[in-house]
Amino acid sequence: MILVSVGPTAGALIAPPVVRELAAAGHEIQVLLEPGTDHFVGPGTFLPVSNVVEGPSGVPDAVLFLPATAGTLARLARGLDHPAARTDGVPAFVVPDLDAATAENPAVRSNLDVLRGDGTKILRGEGGNMAGVDEVVAGVLGGLGGPMAGLRVLVTAGGTHEPLDSVRFIGNLSSGKMGLALARAALRMGAAVTVVAANIARREPGVRWRDVGTVEELRDEVLREAGEADVLVMAAAVSDFTPAAPDREKIRRSSGVRSIELAPTPDVLRAVREQSPELFMVGFAATHGDPASDAREKLEKKGADVIVGNDISREGVGFGAEENEVYVVSGRGERFVPRATKTEVAREILDEVLALIDEER
């Protein structure tokens, strides 16, 4: 059970969606509303996924202070009375909600240092702002461990761009949603996650992030990171060809029609397998038609442990869609994952990866 102590600031507005996410991850949630919090959220906003209580019904698995005011930070750091603080020995997560001046106050900074020294995990957003829903959920679930605890997972996401001239490129329609869903699921299952992102605007909270553009950049970054990884999930849509001689300047319409010679891009999976023969590798096979046969063929050719095949020609499960439908193909057979959200599909893929890793141990 996770006890969520909700403080009386506008930051309390993110507590209900955080609670829903934590409950969806399989945790029982009890919510404690600090005095004055009902000016921002009431008990009904947490139903039906959690109960609002006056104190925990037992010893929780973790305590989340969301949001934590300067006063809450002081009480926690100095051992003063707080109904949610009577749970010594369990993991604690604090989400401060402080204006800029308060955050720089020496006493507040000292209190945060004391809490960090005691093992409390402080969850902050970018630029020192209050963490958002995704950042809080990632911080809590990642900090609690899970079935992938201790594993280092490297995920590629997005789609590569191969320059044609100084302003144009050859690319694909990949949105990166499947790769980000896999990174998010791995993080929430307890893994330490690094994302190599090809041309993705938004970042996934809680992960290490590496931006790349072309296939060569992606290959080089993956090879650098692979030596420290236990699992590689190659979800990025990697261009098969690149212009053989891209122009350094913009090609003008006045130059007339011209043909473009294409050259094959590097085989990233093969390069990784040659460098890291023990790395557990998951590849993707996006195809028009039967994804299972393409996945089986790619499994043999690439030396991967798992190939995930999906038919991008089907409406609602192709590039940019919110849902997917895949075949997970490995040496022990095929598993069909029916149409579901990409978050749900990601969890199914990682469950299969864990089952295969357990078999190898």
Beta strands, then each sheet from edge to edge (+ up, - down):
strand 1: 2-6
strand 2: 29-33
strand 3: 51-52
strand 4: 62-68
strand 5: 92-96
strand 6: 121-122
strand 7: 152-158
strand 8: 162-163
strand 9: 169-170
strand 10: 192-198
strand 11: 208-212
strand 12: 231-234
strand 13: 241-243
strand 14: 262-264
strand 15: 280-287
strand 16: 306-311
strand 17: 323-330
strand 18: 333-341
sheet 1: 3+ 2+ 1+ 4+ 5+ 6+
sheet 2: 11+ 10+ 7+ 12+ 15+ 16+ 17- 18+
sheet 3: 8+ 9-
sheet 4: 13+ 14-
end
